[in-house]
Structures are given as structure tokens and as C-alpha cells.
Amino acid sequence: MLEADALDDHRRALRIAVLAKQVPVPDSLELQPDGRLRRDGLVLEMNPYCRRAVAKGVALARSSEGSCTVFTLGPPPAEDVLREAIAWGAGEGVHLCDAAFAGSDTLATARALAAALRREGFFDLVLVGQDSVDGGTGQVGPELAELLDLPFASGARRMRVAGNALHLGLEHEDGWEEIEVSMPAVVSVAERLCAPCKASAEARASVPPGRIRRVTAARLGTGPWGEAGSPTKVGATRALHDRREATVLSGDLASQVATALRMLEDRGALSGQADPQAGPPVEQAVVSTVMSPAHRWPAVAVLLQPDRPRAAAELLGAATRLAGQLQGGVLALLVPPAVGPASADEEVAASLGALGAYEVVRITARQAGAPLAAEDVAAALARWAAANHPKVLLAASSTFSREVVARTAAALGAGLIADAVAVDVIDGTLVARKSAFSGSLLADVTCTSPVQLVTVRPGALTQAPSAGPPALVSYLGADQRGRQQRRLLRQDGECDALDRADVVVGIGRGVHPSEYAAVEALSTVLGAQLAATRKVTDQGWLPRYRQVGITGRSISPRLYVALGLSGAANHMLGVRAAGTIMAINADASAPVFGLSDVGILGDWRQAVALLTDCLRARTMARGIGKAPTQG
Ligand SMILES: Cc1cc2nc3c(=O)[nH]c(=O)nc-3n(C[C@H](O)[C@H](O)[C@H](O)COP(=O)(O)OP(=O)(O)OC[C@H]3O[C@@H](n4cnc5c(N)ncnc54)[C@H](O)[C@@H]3O)c2cc1C
């Protein structure tokens, strides 16, 4: 942080706004049997990402001799995050606090915050957290940017001011991007941009009341605010309980390993050992009737990125099923590739037609040479949707598509359900299932708007079969506003494989990189992918996209093997959906044992060597798997 700040080149005092949200501390979350959150005993704090946004906002305001104002929307206790920000060095706090804001979804929240920001005057920079650890939507930032007509950049891990521009290093789920963006802009900050803002209870209590202003709904205009202005509705919810066996074995390691393998076998955790190249199951029962154009509406539209073929197959699989239920057709909107040339029309028509699309609308840049930013695609998409009235628009939960869809939703005033794990049509209405509170709760969410937008978590849906005829191809021109210049894009191509892996071996700080060969031997015999804790990715021992947990990925393998990791809640929340968890740890008091089904107590090195040998013998005996031939 200091290094980046030292390079800042301020030509004027910056006016900075920071949005900070109050969230429940994950460890204090408890759900009642009806799936509702237990309010008593709930500990609230500033969202960890927002802590970085505040710290960065204060640092930039100080170094440019400017100002930093922090905004929050929430009930009276949310004032505490403003106190903390001011104790850390922010100039003042603005609290949007009114019963009329109750029940706000992300769009209603973004609308109220946009109105408050406009009311306060001009800001050079609006900083928001990349995500929030409760809802986990990451939508408010791009929706706000759309409503304020500002450029948006997601996941800043490096930030440097150069005159009127920001040089940003952006952390994506599958890579790294460096861009230059002109101010004013909205930027969401990654958790590791800088050290977090944290102030003691005494420091928070000593903030003078005059530094915080309360703003009511009436002061922001006529609305509609809160629930009335929210196009998404949360329906049935249910709690997901951790029902792990928590059996911790003891005795000599060889007998522990033998018992553990028997237990895994009994649980079906070893059956159908995956071929890591195989991909997910292909959906079988799909309506494949070729419909006449008159029957293709209402359309289920799907936003596709050409560099994400697996996500495209999943989205088209879901869209084909939904279109069958809605008696409509599937239309694919294809953005140009992030790098390299676009495929020929015939190739696109054949490949996406085979996956169920009857038409492919290729979104193309109107001005040759310059790439399309998410805001450019969103503007074209909103125009297209307003003219063509699709019933549903599906997209993957990637950094690019999330911004496109959030901006489109804000432009249309439509409901957006982020990061769904399942989609269905019930009584003619799209219902998306979304996990909240880091996977402890599943909720059915619907949209009341005529077009319903959903981003879907990669790996959550089945792929489409290859059967349909070539699609029609048409074009949609998009204008480049040129508010962002990309300097570098580096994509890591393997995160798909981790999301889909049947078996995952998770590595913690107890496994040194010099010993990874031993872990790889186990992974090979299991057909497993490697995942890691944050301590591992922070050290740069494994790439960031392999991090699992509250600020990493959520995965749902059949078997998760936790090696040399303590089992912190922040990590284990990312593997809640695993079928079976086996932990190997030398410390009997490690929390991971309470959150696993099978525990081996001992040094991972010996346990992994024994496990690898036993599994090799097992696969060879069965004549399956890929055990190397013995020399
Ligand atoms: C806001 C926030 C977000 C976070 N998000 C994430 C996240 O997304 N994902 C994440 O993983 N973490 C996250 N963390 C960090 C998390 O809280 C833990 O600090 C981290 O997961 C611990 O990593 P670890 O288990 O590798 O290391 P440690 O806690 O240091 O555990 C190492 C373990 O290895 C065991 N061990 C050592 N040597 C051996 C051996 N030879 N044989 C067997 N066992 C051995 C030890 O007994 C110990 O239990 C977050 C933290 C914060 C504050």
C-alpha cells in the first residue's frame, strides 16, 4: 500500500466517497430451524472488503490533501461502521437510515446510494468493497456506476493515481488485468489491496456525533425505496447444516489410513474416481423440438464469453431446459473474445446451435481496433433487451459478465439474482436458488420485472447436449466509450477444472512447496485438483484462483482431502457443499477435525505416502484409474 501511495501523482485534492456495509461476523451466524437468522447474539462488523476501501480512501484523501466521506445504508446500529471509519481518519459519515429502506435489494440499495452521492456533490472516486461476506453479490458497485454513469473497475489489488487517471491492477477469479481508467470512477477493492481499517470500541465511541449525518428516504426523493423499489423477492429459505461425522482416528498411521479408506469407501467417496479431463455430466432429458420463429418467444437469452466454453455449455444447458418449460427458444448473445481473433460465423452457428441456441447475436465493436469494455456491452445489451423483451437473461458469474449484467439490470430497472446455483421455472416464473451467508442458507429468489436476470455460479449446472442444427447469426453493434484502457490481461485457464473436480486435495500452510511432489502423487491417483488456504496463496505458493473459502472459491467435490490446514471457518465455508471431507492434521485440537467426516491424526507426509500406496494398489486391483506402472 505504501509503495503504491508513494507513487501517486496528485495534481489536485481528491474528493473520495467510500461505501461501507455492516455484516454479521461469520462465526456468530446462527440460523433458526425455519432458516431465519437468529438476531440475538449476532455480532456485527464492517464488511472485510469495505475495511480496505475505507483504508484506501483515507490514505488517498490524506496524500492528496483531499477529503474522504463514508456512506452506509442500514438500520441504526450500522452507524458503528461510520464511527470506525471516522476513528480511522475519514472526514465524515453519511448514514442512510430510514424504515423506508427496509427490504432493499441490491438495485434499491444502489439507487438510494446513488441519490445520496449525487446530493453530496461531485466525487473523483467512489470506492466500494468487491463483495460482501453475507449476500455475496458484488452487484451494488456496478449498478451504482451505471446509475451515476461512471466507469467501473472490479477487484483492485493495486491502485495508483496519475493526474486524472487511475492505474489499477485488478484481481479476477481467473487472472490479472491492468487498466487505466479516467476519474471520476467507481472502483471495487480486493481484500488484499491494503491493510484494513480497524478501530477499537473506545475509539469508535469517542467519535463526536456531529461528524455523522443521517439522511432519510424523503431527503433523497420520492423513491420507490426499500422493498417497494426492489425487483427481486426472496421466497422460501432453508438452512444448510454441517452434518459431518467428525470421526477422528487414533493409533498407528497405517491402521488409521486403512480405516479411513474403508470409511471413505462406505460413504461412496471413492467410487467413480474421476477422470479430471472428463467434465460434468451432460444433461439427458432436453426438449429438442425445432420451433418455428413464431414459437421462439419468450426467449431465454444467454450472455456468452467465447473464452469460457464450459460456462457456455452449462448456461445453454440450463437455458434449453428453461426454454422448454416456458415454451420459448434459446438465443445466445456472444461478446468478442478478450484476446485474439473472433471465430467465423459458420463455426459459431454450428457450435452454439448444437448446444441449443436457435440464434446467435454477435455483439461487435462499432469502432475498429478498440476493445469493448463491459459498460459498452451493457449499453448494447440493455438497448437490445428493451427492444426485444426476453423473458430471462442468464450469464456466468465471471468478473466481466457480472458487470455487464449488473449494469444492464440497473439500466432496465430489472431484477438481478447473482451467483445462483440452480434455476427453474415454477408456475411460469423463473426461480433461482442462491446461497447466502457463505453457504449456510439457500434461498429461492424471484424477479418481478418483465425481464429476469441471473448470473450463475460456474460448475453449478449441467452441460447441454450436442444435438441442435446450426443457429442463425445476427449482429448487434456496441459503441466504445473508451473510458478504460487495458494494458495487460493474463488469464489462468484452470479454474474451471477446480470448480468441477470430483475430488479436491486442499493444502494448508502445514505443507511446504518443496513437498508438493508428494501431494501431487496423491492427487494423481485420486484424479484430484489442488486447492489451497489463503495463507498458501498469500505466500504465492499456489495461484490465487486455487484459494477456497469465504474470499476465494466455493467448491462442491465428492471428496475433499484437507492436508495440513487448520480448518478456519473462513476456509471451511468454501467446502461446505463437499460430499465427504477427510482431514489429516498433526494437532488433535485443530478445528478441521470437527468439520470433517474422517480425521487422520498425524504427520501428513507419512499419511499421504501410505494413502497414495493404498489407493494405487486399489486402482490397479480394479483395473481402473491411472496408476503409473511399477518399475
Ligand atoms: C476476512 C478474511 C477472509 C479470509 N478468507 C479466507 C479464505 O477465503 N480462505 C482461506 O483459506 N482462509 C481465509 N482467511 C484466513 C483464515 O482465517 C485462516 O487464517 C487460514 O485459512 C489458515 O490457513 P492454514 O489452515 O493453511 O494455516 P494455519 O492456520 O497456520 O494451519 C496450519 C495447520 O497445519 C497443521 N500442520 C502443520 N504441519 C503439519 C504436518 N507436518 N502434518 C499435519 N499437519 C500439519 C497445523 O497443525 C495447523 O493446523 C481469511 C481471513 C480473513 C480475516
Ligand as a Chemical Component Dictionary entry (heavy atoms), coordinates in Angstrom:
data_LIG
# 
_chem_comp.id                   LIG 
_chem_comp.type                 NON-POLYMER 
_chem_comp.pdbx_formal_charge   0 
_chem_comp.three_letter_code    LIG 
# 
loop_
_chem_comp_atom.comp_id 
_chem_comp_atom.atom_id 
_chem_comp_atom.alt_atom_id 
_chem_comp_atom.type_symbol 
_chem_comp_atom.charge 
_chem_comp_atom.model_Cartn_x 
_chem_comp_atom.model_Cartn_y 
_chem_comp_atom.model_Cartn_z 
_chem_comp_atom.pdbx_ordinal 
LIG C1  C1  C 0 -11.600 -11.529 6.068  1  
LIG C2  C2  C 0 -10.862 -12.823 5.969  2  
LIG C3  C3  C 0 -11.109 -13.632 4.891  3  
LIG C4  C4  C 0 -10.429 -14.860 4.785  4  
LIG N1  N1  N 0 -10.710 -15.648 3.715  5  
LIG C5  C5  C 0 -10.109 -16.856 3.626  6  
LIG C6  C6  C 0 -10.404 -17.747 2.554  7  
LIG O1  O1  O 0 -11.166 -17.441 1.634  8  
LIG N2  N2  N 0 -9.799  -18.951 2.530  9  
LIG C7  C7  C 0 -8.905  -19.335 3.492  10 
LIG O2  O2  O 0 -8.381  -20.445 3.398  11 
LIG N3  N3  N 0 -8.611  -18.519 4.517  12 
LIG C8  C8  C 0 -9.180  -17.294 4.604  13 
LIG N4  N4  N 0 -8.851  -16.472 5.621  14 
LIG C9  C9  C 0 -7.773  -16.891 6.546  15 
LIG C10 C10 C 0 -8.262  -17.921 7.558  16 
LIG O3  O3  O 0 -8.951  -17.260 8.591  17 
LIG C11 C11 C 0 -7.087  -18.751 8.130  18 
LIG O4  O4  O 0 -6.106  -17.876 8.660  19 
LIG C12 C12 C 0 -6.432  -19.646 7.079  20 
LIG O5  O5  O 0 -7.408  -20.399 6.392  21 
LIG C13 C13 C 0 -5.487  -20.608 7.782  22 
LIG O6  O6  O 0 -4.694  -21.232 6.819  23 
LIG P1  P1  P 0 -3.999  -22.644 7.124  24 
LIG O7  O7  O 0 -5.009  -23.570 7.666  25 
LIG O8  O8  O 0 -3.256  -23.022 5.889  26 
LIG O9  O9  O 0 -2.883  -22.248 8.179  27 
LIG P2  P2  P 0 -2.802  -22.494 9.733  28 
LIG O10 O10 O 0 -3.998  -21.987 10.430 29 
LIG O11 O11 O 0 -1.483  -21.948 10.136 30 
LIG O12 O12 O 0 -2.812  -24.067 9.889  31 
LIG C14 C14 C 0 -1.769  -24.916 9.510  32 
LIG C15 C15 C 0 -2.159  -26.292 10.013 33 
LIG O13 O13 O 0 -1.212  -27.223 9.523  34 
LIG C16 C16 C 0 -1.050  -28.234 10.507 35 
LIG N5  N5  N 0 0.234   -28.877 10.262 36 
LIG C17 C17 C 0 1.473   -28.290 10.246 37 
LIG N6  N6  N 0 2.411   -29.207 9.960  38 
LIG C18 C18 C 0 1.782   -30.392 9.781  39 
LIG C19 C19 C 0 2.212   -31.703 9.450  40 
LIG N7  N7  N 0 3.501   -31.981 9.209  41 
LIG N8  N8  N 0 1.286   -32.665 9.352  42 
LIG C20 C20 C 0 -0.023  -32.409 9.573  43 
LIG N9  N9  N 0 -0.487  -31.178 9.884  44 
LIG C21 C21 C 0 0.398   -30.180 9.984  45 
LIG C22 C22 C 0 -1.102  -27.487 11.823 46 
LIG O14 O14 O 0 -1.461  -28.366 12.880 47 
LIG C23 C23 C 0 -2.186  -26.441 11.537 48 
LIG O15 O15 O 0 -3.442  -26.917 11.951 49 
LIG C24 C24 C 0 -9.495  -15.259 5.767  50 
LIG C25 C25 C 0 -9.260  -14.425 6.844  51 
LIG C26 C26 C 0 -9.917  -13.225 6.950  52 
LIG C27 C27 C 0 -9.641  -12.344 8.124  53 
# 
loop_
_chem_comp_bond.comp_id 
_chem_comp_bond.atom_id_1 
_chem_comp_bond.atom_id_2 
_chem_comp_bond.value_order 
_chem_comp_bond.pdbx_ordinal 
LIG C1  C2  SING 1  
LIG C2  C3  SING 2  
LIG C2  C26 DOUB 3  
LIG C3  C4  DOUB 4  
LIG C4  N1  SING 5  
LIG C4  C24 SING 6  
LIG N1  C5  DOUB 7  
LIG C5  C6  SING 8  
LIG C5  C8  SING 9  
LIG C6  O1  DOUB 10 
LIG C6  N2  SING 11 
LIG N2  C7  SING 12 
LIG C7  O2  DOUB 13 
LIG C7  N3  SING 14 
LIG N3  C8  DOUB 15 
LIG C8  N4  SING 16 
LIG N4  C9  SING 17 
LIG N4  C24 SING 18 
LIG C9  C10 SING 19 
LIG C10 O3  SING 20 
LIG C10 C11 SING 21 
LIG C11 O4  SING 22 
LIG C11 C12 SING 23 
LIG C12 O5  SING 24 
LIG C12 C13 SING 25 
LIG C13 O6  SING 26 
LIG O6  P1  SING 27 
LIG P1  O7  DOUB 28 
LIG P1  O8  SING 29 
LIG P1  O9  SING 30 
LIG O9  P2  SING 31 
LIG P2  O10 DOUB 32 
LIG P2  O11 SING 33 
LIG P2  O12 SING 34 
LIG O12 C14 SING 35 
LIG C14 C15 SING 36 
LIG C15 O13 SING 37 
LIG C15 C23 SING 38 
LIG O13 C16 SING 39 
LIG C16 N5  SING 40 
LIG C16 C22 SING 41 
LIG N5  C17 SING 42 
LIG N5  C21 SING 43 
LIG C17 N6  DOUB 44 
LIG N6  C18 SING 45 
LIG C18 C19 SING 46 
LIG C18 C21 DOUB 47 
LIG C19 N7  SING 48 
LIG C19 N8  DOUB 49 
LIG N8  C20 SING 50 
LIG C20 N9  DOUB 51 
LIG N9  C21 SING 52 
LIG C22 O14 SING 53 
LIG C22 C23 SING 54 
LIG C23 O15 SING 55 
LIG C24 C25 DOUB 56 
LIG C25 C26 SING 57 
LIG C26 C27 SING 58 
# 
